[in-house]
């Protein structure tokens, strides 16, 4: 059964996002491997992109494997996998943007994102049961809406992990930067902002189901912008060296 024929646009957008993130993942691991004594921050950046890639890979496989009218039991493993990966993505993104030099000077702060991530995963796996899930269609395929406690707590953490921390750090570091590096970092932050919005809307599928295709498109655009900004910032660093 060619389930992909039921949602070609959904599949195409998710596959495009996977390709963008796969390129970033490959470049990231090559950068880490080629760097002598790669820092924990570099590994965190790679892992943040890797788990974002895995999130969209799971969704792409879900679209390919399941019928448009998939049931809760069929969708639940994919939804749990995607939400788990996105939590690890946010966790490593936070460590990447803050930087371990700053964190070492404030060691107690390290425990806050660890506790936040562990408690979120606990809430996710405890409350996300078939009895608590709501199935919703975007007009083409079915999606699962998580219980309120899951996306409320997840959204609260995402504000700090994926929005405020990248904004504050970008503002701080670009004050001493110039040219392509400064421009690239701000472009990457704009991409992260769009990704934050897309991720929140994806979580709120119960309320925005009819716009889900546009939300997936926004996520793809966001990561394309992040990729462009990252390349510009990297080129700027090489030019300065």
Backbone bond lengths (Angstrom), bond angles and torsions (degrees), N, CA, C in turn:
res aa  C-N    CA-C-N  psi(-1)  N-CA   C-N-CA  omega(-1)  CA-C   N-CA-C  phi
1 X - - - 1.461 - - 1.524 109.92 -
2 X 1.299 117.49 124.54 1.451 121.79 -178.39 1.528 110.04 -90.75
3 X 1.318 115.20 80.21 1.450 119.85 -178.10 1.524 111.97 -63.15
4 X 1.332 116.64 -25.34 1.462 120.27 -178.34 1.527 111.13 -59.65
5 X 1.350 117.02 -27.98 1.453 120.60 -178.65 1.523 111.67 -66.98
6 X 1.338 117.66 -17.89 1.450 120.58 -178.54 1.522 112.14 -79.39
7 X 1.319 117.95 -20.47 1.463 120.58 -177.59 1.522 110.34 -148.16
8 X 1.328 118.58 63.06 1.468 120.38 -175.72 1.519 113.56 -64.37
9 X 1.338 118.12 -36.12 1.461 119.97 -179.90 1.529 111.01 -68.56
10 X 1.323 117.22 -44.02 1.462 120.78 176.92 1.530 110.22 -57.36
11 X 1.321 115.02 -48.60 1.462 119.95 -178.48 1.524 111.25 -62.39
12 X 1.335 116.35 -43.66 1.462 120.20 -177.98 1.513 112.47 -63.70
13 X 1.327 117.31 -41.80 1.467 120.41 179.78 1.517 110.84 -67.29
14 X 1.338 116.35 -43.36 1.465 119.56 179.15 1.527 110.78 -64.74
15 X 1.319 117.01 -40.08 1.466 120.56 179.00 1.523 110.72 -65.21
16 X 1.331 117.58 -39.28 1.465 121.26 177.40 1.529 110.68 -61.23
17 X 1.336 116.30 -44.25 1.462 119.94 177.93 1.518 110.83 -62.48
18 X 1.332 116.73 -40.28 1.469 120.79 177.64 1.526 111.00 -59.81
19 X 1.329 116.46 -42.16 1.461 120.41 -178.11 1.533 110.38 -64.98
20 X 1.339 116.29 -43.90 1.468 120.30 178.19 1.522 110.62 -59.68
21 X 1.336 115.93 -47.40 1.470 120.29 -178.50 1.526 111.65 -69.80
22 X 1.330 116.94 -32.22 1.465 119.58 176.71 1.524 110.52 -64.95
23 X 1.336 116.95 -42.61 1.470 120.35 176.62 1.530 110.48 -60.21
24 X 1.330 116.58 -43.91 1.461 120.12 178.41 1.529 110.98 -64.12
25 X 1.335 116.38 -37.82 1.468 120.50 179.31 1.518 111.14 -65.57
26 X 1.331 116.62 -44.22 1.465 120.82 -179.66 1.523 110.32 -64.70
27 X 1.330 116.49 -47.02 1.462 120.09 178.89 1.524 110.43 -61.88
28 X 1.336 115.71 -39.92 1.457 120.13 -179.51 1.513 112.88 -63.75
29 X 1.331 117.63 -44.27 1.465 119.49 -178.58 1.524 110.60 -70.69
30 X 1.349 117.34 -34.91 1.466 119.44 176.22 1.522 110.65 -65.26
31 X 1.312 116.55 -38.91 1.458 121.47 178.01 1.521 111.04 -63.35
32 X 1.336 116.12 -42.75 1.466 120.35 -179.92 1.516 110.71 -67.54
33 X 1.342 116.38 -44.46 1.466 120.49 -177.03 1.527 111.15 -65.46
34 X 1.328 117.23 -39.15 1.460 120.90 -177.76 1.524 112.84 -76.09
35 X 1.323 116.53 -16.53 1.458 120.33 -179.33 1.522 110.00 -85.92
36 X 1.311 116.11 123.09 1.460 119.51 177.22 1.530 109.32 -68.95
37 X 1.331 113.93 131.27 1.466 120.15 -179.66 1.524 110.94 54.58
38 X 1.341 115.27 55.92 1.460 120.79 -180.00 1.529 110.32 -55.00
39 X 1.317 115.82 136.92 1.453 121.10 -176.12 1.525 111.18 -77.98
40 X 1.343 114.96 163.24 1.458 120.14 176.26 1.520 110.58 -62.89
41 X 1.334 116.75 -31.76 1.454 120.37 178.10 1.519 111.84 -64.40
42 X 1.343 117.48 -40.61 1.459 120.70 178.19 1.528 111.07 -64.05
43 X 1.331 116.31 -41.69 1.457 120.44 177.61 1.521 110.61 -64.67
44 X 1.324 117.14 -38.04 1.466 120.44 178.86 1.521 111.15 -64.04
45 X 1.344 116.67 -41.09 1.454 120.29 177.26 1.513 111.83 -62.36
46 X 1.333 116.04 -43.82 1.461 119.93 177.59 1.527 111.50 -61.36
47 X 1.340 116.71 -45.23 1.465 120.34 -178.14 1.530 111.88 -67.55
48 X 1.336 116.73 -32.84 1.470 119.59 177.13 1.532 110.29 -62.18
49 X 1.322 116.27 -44.33 1.468 120.29 178.74 1.528 110.58 -69.97
50 X 1.326 116.43 -39.46 1.465 120.77 -179.11 1.526 111.40 -59.78
51 X 1.329 117.52 -45.73 1.460 119.59 -178.64 1.527 111.71 -72.79
52 X 1.330 117.91 -28.30 1.462 119.68 172.49 1.528 109.59 -65.70
53 X 1.333 116.52 -42.97 1.459 121.04 176.26 1.521 111.41 -59.61
54 X 1.323 115.98 -44.23 1.460 119.84 -178.11 1.524 111.09 -66.84
55 X 1.332 116.92 -32.64 1.463 120.41 176.69 1.523 110.71 -59.58
56 X 1.320 115.96 -49.84 1.469 119.84 -178.15 1.521 111.73 -73.96
57 X 1.321 116.58 -27.67 1.459 119.10 175.25 1.528 110.11 -64.36
58 X 1.328 116.62 -42.45 1.469 120.76 178.17 1.525 110.58 -61.89
59 X 1.333 117.01 -44.01 1.464 120.34 179.29 1.523 111.24 -65.03
60 X 1.338 116.74 -38.19 1.464 120.42 178.82 1.522 110.99 -64.78
61 X 1.335 115.80 -43.64 1.466 120.09 177.51 1.524 110.16 -63.32
62 X 1.331 117.27 -38.74 1.461 121.65 178.85 1.522 110.64 -59.81
63 X 1.348 116.03 -46.66 1.465 120.20 179.49 1.521 110.50 -62.02
64 X 1.314 116.68 -38.92 1.461 121.44 -176.79 1.524 112.15 -72.69
65 X 1.348 116.93 -38.58 1.455 121.46 -171.77 1.526 114.08 -86.63
66 X 1.333 117.09 -34.45 1.457 120.08 -170.51 1.524 112.15 -100.35
67 X 1.318 117.05 151.47 1.470 120.41 175.61 1.520 110.82 -72.82
68 X 1.320 116.90 163.74 1.455 120.96 -178.54 1.523 111.55 -59.78
69 X 1.335 116.82 -35.60 1.468 121.07 -178.68 1.528 110.82 -98.08
70 X 1.323 116.63 45.58 1.458 121.04 -178.71 1.526 110.78 -63.17
71 X 1.317 115.99 150.64 1.461 122.03 -178.75 1.519 110.94 -89.18
72 X 1.313 115.75 172.44 1.463 121.03 178.15 1.518 110.68 -59.53
73 X 1.325 116.91 -45.71 1.470 120.46 -178.19 1.520 111.54 -63.00
74 X 1.327 117.60 -33.02 1.461 120.60 179.09 1.525 111.51 -74.98
75 X 1.318 117.22 -37.35 1.464 121.78 -176.12 1.522 113.19 -81.66
76 X 1.325 117.07 -28.21 1.465 120.45 -171.16 1.530 114.46 -57.66
77 X 1.333 120.54 -47.19 1.478 118.87 -179.90 1.529 112.90 -58.82
78 X 1.320 116.91 -39.91 1.463 120.51 179.49 1.530 111.07 -67.83
79 X 1.330 116.12 -41.84 1.468 119.93 179.75 1.524 110.96 -64.17
80 X 1.324 116.94 -43.91 1.462 119.83 178.35 1.519 110.95 -63.16
81 X 1.322 116.97 -41.07 1.458 120.62 178.81 1.515 111.82 -63.21
82 X 1.346 116.92 -44.10 1.458 120.77 -179.30 1.524 111.12 -65.82
83 X 1.336 117.62 -44.17 1.462 120.85 179.89 1.526 111.35 -66.06
84 X 1.322 117.27 -36.10 1.469 120.19 177.29 1.522 110.73 -65.34
85 X 1.335 116.34 -44.44 1.467 120.10 179.44 1.518 111.51 -64.11
86 X 1.329 117.46 -39.54 1.466 119.56 -178.69 1.520 110.53 -67.83
87 X 1.330 117.23 -30.63 1.469 119.11 177.41 1.528 110.68 -68.78
88 X 1.333 117.11 -39.54 1.463 119.91 176.08 1.531 111.23 -68.52
89 X 1.337 116.36 -36.31 1.461 119.89 175.30 1.520 111.09 -58.13
90 X 1.331 116.74 -49.28 1.461 120.84 -179.66 1.525 111.12 -63.42
91 X 1.322 116.88 -38.47 1.463 121.95 179.56 1.525 111.23 -60.69
92 X 1.337 117.00 -50.76 1.462 120.02 -178.07 1.529 111.75 -73.59
93 X 1.335 117.56 -29.62 1.457 120.14 175.34 1.521 110.38 -62.37
94 X 1.322 116.57 -41.31 1.464 120.44 178.92 1.518 111.33 -61.82
95 X 1.321 117.40 -46.20 1.460 120.54 179.11 1.525 111.69 -65.10
96 X 1.339 116.17 -34.49 1.461 119.26 -179.90 1.525 111.52 -67.24
97 X 1.330 117.23 -46.99 1.461 119.48 -175.42 1.530 111.90 -73.75
98 X 1.327 117.87 -32.30 1.464 119.62 179.91 1.520 111.83 -73.05
99 X 1.337 116.14 -38.27 1.460 119.55 -179.65 1.521 111.30 85.50
100 X 1.314 115.94 135.75 1.458 120.18 -175.16 1.521 112.57 -74.22
101 X 1.338 117.51 -23.63 1.465 119.31 176.23 1.521 110.16 -63.29
102 X 1.340 115.80 -43.08 1.463 120.68 178.41 1.523 110.40 -68.33
103 X 1.339 116.45 -38.67 1.453 120.00 -178.09 1.525 112.10 -69.29
104 X 1.338 116.44 -35.22 1.471 118.87 179.48 1.515 111.65 -64.57
105 X 1.322 116.11 -29.76 1.457 119.69 178.37 1.526 111.79 -75.29
106 X 1.322 116.12 -15.67 1.469 121.45 179.52 1.518 107.65 -134.44
107 X 1.321 116.18 66.39 1.465 122.18 -169.78 1.522 112.90 -57.38
108 X 1.318 118.06 -32.42 1.453 120.17 -176.46 1.525 112.05 -65.65
109 X 1.357 116.32 -26.26 1.459 119.67 -178.30 1.529 111.37 -68.71
110 X 1.339 116.96 -26.12 1.460 120.93 -178.69 1.524 110.93 -57.00
111 X 1.317 117.07 -35.04 1.460 120.29 -175.08 1.524 112.57 -72.48
112 X 1.332 118.16 -22.42 1.459 120.39 -176.73 1.535 112.74 -65.43
113 X 1.356 119.22 -51.63 1.471 117.72 177.57 1.518 113.18 -65.92
114 X 1.335 117.26 -30.68 1.470 120.10 176.89 1.516 110.11 -64.63
115 X 1.328 116.53 -48.17 1.469 120.99 178.73 1.527 110.57 -63.30
116 X 1.340 115.94 -42.95 1.459 119.56 -179.79 1.516 112.28 -60.83
117 X 1.338 117.08 -43.49 1.458 120.76 -178.90 1.517 111.41 -68.57
118 X 1.323 117.22 -42.88 1.464 120.40 179.93 1.527 111.02 -63.37
119 X 1.327 116.58 -43.84 1.464 118.92 179.95 1.523 111.39 -66.79
120 X 1.337 116.87 -37.04 1.470 118.51 177.93 1.520 110.92 -63.98
121 X 1.344 117.17 -45.60 1.463 119.87 179.41 1.526 110.85 -61.94
122 X 1.333 116.77 -35.74 1.461 120.13 176.87 1.522 110.69 -64.12
123 X 1.331 115.95 -47.11 1.470 120.28 178.06 1.529 110.42 -60.32
124 X 1.339 116.18 -43.04 1.466 120.71 -178.86 1.519 111.45 -59.20
125 X 1.334 116.97 -51.06 1.454 120.58 -173.30 1.527 112.82 -78.38
126 X 1.322 117.58 -18.90 1.462 120.46 177.65 1.527 111.30 -84.09
127 X 1.341 116.48 -44.52 1.456 120.49 -172.77 1.522 114.10 -92.38
128 X 1.332 117.70 -21.47 1.469 120.26 -178.44 1.526 109.97 -83.72
129 X 1.307 115.51 76.01 1.458 122.84 177.97 1.522 108.79 -114.10
130 X 1.331 117.84 159.07 1.476 119.82 179.65 1.525 113.46 -53.21
131 X 1.339 116.70 -33.27 1.460 119.45 -178.44 1.528 112.15 -70.27
132 X 1.352 116.90 -24.21 1.467 120.90 -176.65 1.524 113.75 -101.12
133 X 1.315 117.31 -1.07 1.453 120.72 -174.16 1.527 111.05 -93.25
134 X 1.327 115.14 150.18 1.466 121.82 176.30 1.515 108.33 -118.74
135 X 1.312 116.41 128.10 1.460 120.31 179.16 1.521 108.91 -94.82
136 X 1.321 116.83 136.45 1.459 121.40 -177.28 1.527 108.56 -141.43
137 X 1.327 115.91 143.84 1.460 121.49 179.99 1.521 109.90 -106.83
138 X 1.327 115.92 141.64 1.466 119.61 176.02 1.530 111.41 -92.43
139 X 1.322 115.51 13.40 1.453 121.47 -177.68 1.511 112.80 101.65
140 X 1.346 116.00 -15.21 1.457 121.09 -179.69 1.525 110.70 -126.49
141 X 1.341 116.27 -53.08 1.459 120.54 -178.30 1.525 110.04 -130.39
142 X 1.329 115.14 166.04 1.457 121.61 179.92 1.525 111.60 -92.42
143 X 1.330 115.09 146.53 1.460 123.64 174.81 1.518 108.39 -130.55
144 X 1.339 116.11 161.22 1.457 121.00 176.52 1.516 109.64 -105.54
145 X 1.319 116.11 131.06 1.463 122.05 173.69 1.513 108.46 -98.01
146 X 1.321 116.72 126.57 1.456 121.87 -178.73 1.533 110.97 -72.43
147 X 1.334 117.41 159.53 1.466 120.33 173.69 1.524 110.87 -58.98
148 X 1.312 116.62 153.54 1.462 121.91 -175.94 1.524 112.09 -54.62
149 X 1.326 117.80 -41.26 1.457 120.62 -175.84 1.531 111.09 -63.12
150 X 1.317 117.15 -31.47 1.464 120.66 -178.55 1.519 110.80 -71.21
151 X 1.343 117.46 -52.91 1.468 116.69 -176.98 1.519 112.47 -77.50
152 X 1.344 118.28 -20.33 1.463 119.37 175.03 1.526 110.28 -69.92
153 X 1.329 116.64 -48.04 1.459 120.22 179.50 1.530 110.41 -69.30
154 X 1.333 116.51 -39.93 1.462 119.98 178.01 1.513 112.08 -63.12
155 X 1.338 116.92 -40.78 1.458 120.43 177.94 1.516 112.25 -65.30
156 X 1.335 116.73 -38.30 1.460 121.45 177.69 1.526 110.82 -60.97
157 X 1.333 116.65 -45.55 1.470 120.36 178.97 1.527 110.98 -68.49
158 X 1.336 116.83 -37.81 1.464 120.54 -178.01 1.522 111.54 -62.35
159 X 1.326 117.62 -33.38 1.466 120.70 178.29 1.522 110.71 -58.49
160 X 1.325 117.11 -40.08 1.467 121.17 179.90 1.521 112.05 -82.92
161 X 1.342 117.00 -43.05 1.457 121.33 -175.04 1.527 112.38 -72.15
162 X 1.350 116.30 -43.99 1.460 121.18 -167.73 1.522 114.40 -109.23
163 X 1.337 118.00 -11.73 1.464 120.20 -177.47 1.522 112.43 -117.75
164 X 1.331 117.22 -64.31 1.465 120.60 -172.74 1.523 112.50 -68.16
165 X 1.332 117.68 -47.97 1.467 120.38 -177.89 1.530 111.72 -60.42
166 X 1.358 120.22 -49.77 1.469 118.99 177.14 1.529 113.25 -60.17
167 X 1.344 117.46 -37.84 1.459 120.32 -179.95 1.525 111.45 -65.19
168 X 1.320 116.99 -49.49 1.466 121.10 -177.58 1.522 111.59 -64.29
169 X 1.329 116.22 -41.13 1.468 119.68 -179.01 1.530 110.20 -69.99
170 X 1.328 117.64 -41.84 1.466 120.51 178.25 1.523 110.78 -60.61
171 X 1.323 116.53 -43.52 1.464 120.53 178.34 1.527 111.04 -62.07
172 X 1.336 115.72 -39.94 1.468 119.62 -177.15 1.525 111.54 -69.97
173 X 1.333 117.54 -46.05 1.463 119.83 -173.95 1.525 112.32 -76.21
174 X 1.337 117.86 -30.67 1.468 119.32 -177.53 1.525 112.82 -75.88
175 X 1.320 117.43 -11.40 1.462 119.33 177.55 1.519 111.62 -65.99
176 X 1.320 117.48 -23.28 1.459 121.56 -179.71 1.524 112.27 -108.47
177 X 1.324 117.27 8.96 1.453 121.33 -177.99 1.525 110.94 -109.93
178 X 1.336 114.70 161.48 1.459 120.59 179.17 1.526 110.04 -139.43
179 X 1.307 114.80 165.43 1.456 120.95 170.70 1.511 115.29 62.20
180 X 1.355 114.20 -139.56 1.460 121.25 -174.34 1.520 112.32 -63.64
181 X 1.328 116.59 -33.85 1.459 119.00 -179.20 1.527 111.00 -65.27
182 X 1.318 116.21 -45.98 1.461 120.66 178.61 1.532 110.96 -64.26
183 X 1.331 116.23 -48.00 1.454 120.67 179.51 1.524 111.04 -60.42
184 X 1.340 116.50 -44.08 1.457 120.99 -179.15 1.518 112.57 -61.73
185 X 1.325 117.06 -41.58 1.462 120.29 179.62 1.521 111.82 -64.75
186 X 1.341 116.94 -39.21 1.456 119.40 178.52 1.526 111.79 -70.59
187 X 1.330 116.93 -36.85 1.468 120.01 176.03 1.523 109.92 -63.89
188 X 1.341 116.26 -43.01 1.465 120.05 178.05 1.521 110.83 -61.27
189 X 1.348 116.76 -38.82 1.466 118.79 179.03 1.526 111.12 -66.48
190 X 1.327 117.45 -38.75 1.468 119.81 176.71 1.527 109.74 -59.83
191 X 1.334 115.85 -41.06 1.463 119.49 175.92 1.515 111.99 -61.89
192 X 1.339 116.83 -42.49 1.468 120.22 178.03 1.521 111.41 -64.83
193 X 1.332 116.98 -35.29 1.465 120.25 176.74 1.527 110.48 -63.00
194 X 1.325 116.35 -46.13 1.459 120.35 178.33 1.524 110.81 -63.95
195 X 1.335 116.13 -37.31 1.465 120.04 177.79 1.527 110.70 -65.48
196 X 1.328 117.72 -40.19 1.461 121.39 176.91 1.533 109.99 -59.67
197 X 1.332 116.73 -45.67 1.461 120.57 179.45 1.521 110.59 -62.46
198 X 1.340 116.62 -44.62 1.462 120.70 -179.95 1.518 111.48 -62.98
199 X 1.343 116.51 -42.36 1.462 120.43 -179.23 1.523 111.04 -63.46
200 X 1.332 116.99 -41.70 1.464 120.59 178.48 1.527 110.40 -64.02
201 X 1.325 116.80 -42.79 1.468 120.10 179.71 1.528 111.24 -67.15
202 X 1.322 117.31 -36.16 1.462 120.07 175.92 1.521 110.61 -63.34
203 X 1.325 116.70 -37.95 1.461 120.62 178.08 1.523 110.90 -67.34
204 X 1.328 116.83 -33.26 1.466 122.02 -177.84 1.521 111.65 -92.93
205 X 1.322 116.52 36.48 1.459 121.28 -176.29 1.521 112.12 -58.14
206 X 1.330 117.95 -27.68 1.461 121.29 179.02 1.531 111.00 -58.90
207 X 1.339 116.97 -31.09 1.455 121.60 -175.73 1.531 113.23 -102.62
208 X 1.321 116.81 -19.53 1.476 119.77 -176.19 1.531 111.26 -123.92
209 X 1.314 116.49 26.56 1.468 120.35 -174.65 1.523 112.23 -55.67
210 X 1.340 117.18 -40.22 1.468 119.89 -176.77 1.523 112.77 -67.29
211 X 1.337 117.10 -15.00 1.472 121.24 179.88 1.537 111.89 -108.09
212 X 1.331 116.91 13.79 1.463 120.36 -171.81 1.522 112.33 -61.08
213 X 1.309 117.94 -37.46 1.465 120.19 179.45 1.525 110.48 -62.61
214 X 1.334 117.49 -41.00 1.464 121.21 178.02 1.521 111.09 -67.92
215 X 1.332 116.60 -34.34 1.468 120.43 177.96 1.517 110.10 -65.04
216 X 1.326 117.00 -43.38 1.467 120.53 177.31 1.524 110.53 -62.88
217 X 1.336 116.00 -38.04 1.466 119.65 176.42 1.514 111.64 -64.76
218 X 1.335 116.89 -37.71 1.465 120.77 177.19 1.515 111.01 -63.65
219 X 1.327 116.91 -39.75 1.463 120.62 178.20 1.530 111.06 -63.39
220 X 1.328 116.76 -41.80 1.466 120.32 178.05 1.524 110.94 -63.56
221 X 1.341 116.59 -44.44 1.461 120.85 177.68 1.524 111.04 -61.46
222 X 1.329 116.17 -41.40 1.462 121.04 -178.86 1.520 111.24 -59.40
223 X 1.319 116.30 -47.01 1.465 118.58 -178.02 1.526 112.03 -71.92
224 X 1.321 117.73 -28.93 1.468 119.82 173.74 1.523 109.99 -63.97
225 X 1.333 116.73 -41.30 1.466 121.09 178.66 1.524 110.99 -66.96
226 X 1.339 116.77 -42.04 1.472 120.12 176.47 1.523 110.11 -58.65
227 X 1.321 116.83 -44.12 1.465 121.85 -179.25 1.527 110.70 -60.76
228 X 1.325 116.57 -46.40 1.468 120.89 179.50 1.530 110.57 -62.12
229 X 1.334 116.24 -46.57 1.457 119.70 179.29 1.509 112.46 -62.27
230 X 1.324 116.57 -40.01 1.464 121.33 179.10 1.522 110.72 -62.93
231 X 1.341 117.05 -43.25 1.464 120.52 178.90 1.526 110.90 -64.28
232 X 1.337 117.03 -40.85 1.464 120.73 178.85 1.523 111.26 -63.93
233 X 1.325 116.41 -44.26 1.462 120.11 -179.75 1.522 110.89 -64.48
234 X 1.334 116.57 -40.72 1.469 120.67 179.28 1.521 110.87 -64.59
235 X 1.352 116.57 -41.77 1.461 119.74 177.81 1.520 110.80 -64.19
236 X 1.330 116.10 -38.01 1.449 119.51 177.94 1.508 112.91 -62.33
237 X 1.351 116.55 -38.18 1.470 120.69 178.25 1.521 109.79 -65.68
238 X 1.350 117.28 -41.99 1.463 120.42 -179.49 1.524 111.03 -65.29
239 X 1.330 117.28 -38.16 1.465 120.07 179.29 1.520 111.69 -64.78
240 X 1.318 116.91 -35.77 1.452 120.89 179.55 1.517 111.79 -71.41
241 X 1.326 115.82 -29.98 1.468 120.16 179.46 1.527 110.95 -82.39
